[in-house]
Amino acid sequence: MTENANRSELGLGNTSPRGSSEIEQPEGISRRGFLKLMGVGAGVAAAGSVLAACGKAAPAASTSPTKKPVFHGNLEMWTFSASRSVWEKNMAKRFMALHPGVKIAVTVYPYYTMHDKLAAAILSGSGAPQLSDVEVNEIGRFFRAPIGLIDEGPLIAAAGGKSLFYEGEAFVPATWRGTTYGIGSEVDPVIFYVRSDMLEKVGIKPPTDYTTATPVVDTWDDFVTIGKEIKKATGHYMMQVDYAIGTGQWDMISLGRGGGLFDSAGSPQVDSDINIETLTFLHDLIYKHKIAIPSPGGNQSTTAGYTSLSSSLVVSSLDAEWFGYYIKKAAPNQSGKWIIQRAPRWPTGPHYAAEYGGTWQVIPKQNSQAQQELAWEFIQFMTFQAKNIVDEYTVGALFPTLKAASEGSYATIYKTGDPYFSNQSIGLLTETVAPTLKPEHTSPIWTDLVLPNKLLPATVFEPVLKANSTSPATALAAAQKKALQLYKSAGF
Amino acid sequence: MTFPRIHQLEQPARQRWPSRRSRAGKRRFSPYWFLVPATAFVIVFIAYPLITGVQLSFENAHSLSGGKFAGLSNYRHILDSTLFTKGLMNNTEFFLGSIFLLTPVAFVLALCLYSRQSLFRGAVRLILLVPLSTSTVVVAIIFSQLLGQRFGLYDYWLRLLGVGAVPWLTSPRIVMLSLVLLAMWGYMGLNVAYILAGLRGIGVEVLEAARIDGASYARTVRSVLLPNLRGILVFVGVQAIVGSYQLFARPDVLTQGGPQDASYTGVYYIYNEALQQFNLGASAAAGLVLMLVIVSLSAIVLGLARIEWHWLRMKEPS
């Protein structure tokens, strides 16, 4: 539509006969004058809003650990895990029954959506929930300035202290430069799942005591030997190796040897000797020993990854304790054919139980003092009380970080064998390995390193493990250089 | 009982009619009152965010409340970034794919549907429009299963045909083509609808004249239909520019910008700077640069169309 047509239809101009005859031109104010006035108004409104935003009151201080809470008000909680949200919704119902003045809404969003929404709310200064879950691969970005989460350290101390928990998993990945921004409720140690029927096909009988006896696949050398036998006898691969999302088996094995992505100060160390050696080992599993494949979905926690298990394309898996829940869901027809054991150890050097995964409950600063206090009360209710946190295990096989939750009468929950895993108990195995847990140190660039198409998946895992186009040492050295640049550009 | 006389009753106050002058004043202002809702909408939802965006792009901002004035450093940061450049190149690749694959196929389909001899026209139109009613994210999730390697349905069919697996989403060379094919699936119906509407707007007498002059079908398409569809095709082109340079949801769900940044886009960079790096200043600067690219390319397309129109007018016999 032309300018003249616009003017004539609105009756503002005198180019149209209809406009000039039917509607008088305003005398006191011209159209240009009116628009100028509106422009000034817009400018004032914009400036006012910007000034208002600049002058926004500083976020409320951390909740006082000594003040008596008022159990009244509404809480909104964001989460991303369907299985974990069942536990959280149950907890919300119990909490509301105890405190009728409180209303809690637990909202489940898709993984990336939830973390992006939380980041956007913190950046914009409004719209954040009163509490939220944050997953391990996402927590790093929330340590970039300005940190929009409250320091939970004094609250934890007042509630009994960190020693009540397996500290490595409960606090280390959520603690940046001495401040603890979240509390993790799951231990998430890496264990080893393997098909007993495949072992039997090559004449291996696993020991009945799966927690203390030397396991069948004791070392990674054993893994290679047995894997070759199984491949020869059945044609099945021993393992699928993650390359597209997260740090996968590389970090699980490396962390179990005392390696990891970051040093205790949060600086990247991706090209450490342990990391290079571990990646070379995984590369050799695929291209030298030919007993492993790059995961068909890029990661074993994908539809294609689960199909690899259910179709018996691969017959073992190295992953955290929560992965057992997904194996059961993906391959119900393989009930009784799986057994569990601790992760194989590197033939030399120390051995730890690597942690993999984890979710922390955080409280955004931007809410009022009363809301922060109420949110902390709810976190305490869920995480500090054994009778409540054990429910997370029954829902999603997530072993709690609260030590008291595996003692006394609660211990029976974990000791009950699971027919799917040949009557072995993931909880009991987890309890056995949890004291040797090796957590990942955190860093604000964690997210930049591990998310899909980020530094490590794009420049290390994909070229080394999938494309076989570069050597582990070369790829990791280049990635370390880039990681250091990222670390510096983030202001550290 | 006596009734009060009429002049003893309290008389209602005489209605005061506005003076001629105030009536004229009200009339003078009345158009502007009609403009207020639209103007307020523009100020709140377009002008204010734009002004804030421009402001943030010159600041070292890590929250919406702004930061210290940073001059042109954010612009230097994004122009130095190979990722942003790579994103714009990928956007351009997608745009060219859309223009040279989607539009010609849509044109041919529209011609088929325009013909009175074609069968099941209504059903075909409906089928073409169905993808439009499906959420982009849902479509992307479904296609991630269809295009998956080893367990993807398409690969299964290809294996049955004796063709090897195609790395639809995992090869840097193929991934953008996969996204264009996915866009074709999604937007074919809309483009066909636009072109079909344009074809229907062409006067029967024009086609009749071409027929009487003995023009072949190909000649009629080239010399009658295409020139008359110029406006529609320009519109489709501008839509393709805007859509291509705002590409985000599909690569986000299907490839997260990979592999090796082969499906990384300009909007992905904006998203990454804002929500991953918490660098709102650079994100705002990238947004403004992207907006300038879209506006410039659209202006070029419109300008070219106008030049061509003018040239054709000059060629017309007087």
Interface residues (C-beta under 8 A of the other chain):
Chain A: L10 G11 L12 I23 E24 Q25 P26 E27 G28 I29 F34 M38 G41 A42 G43 A45 A46 S49 V50 A53 C54 K56 Y112 D116 A119 A120 I122 L123 S124 G125 R141 R144 A145 P146 A244 P296 G297 G298 T303 A304 T307 S308 T447 D448 L451 P452 N453 P457 A458 E462 K466 A490
Chain B: A24 G25 R27 R28 F29 P31 Y32 L35 T39 I43 A47 Y48 I51 T52 Q55 H62 S63 L64 S65 G66 Q145 G148 Q149 R150 F151 G152 T170 D252 T255 Q256 G257 G258 P259 Q260 D261 Y264 Y271 A274 L275 Q276 Q277 F278 L280
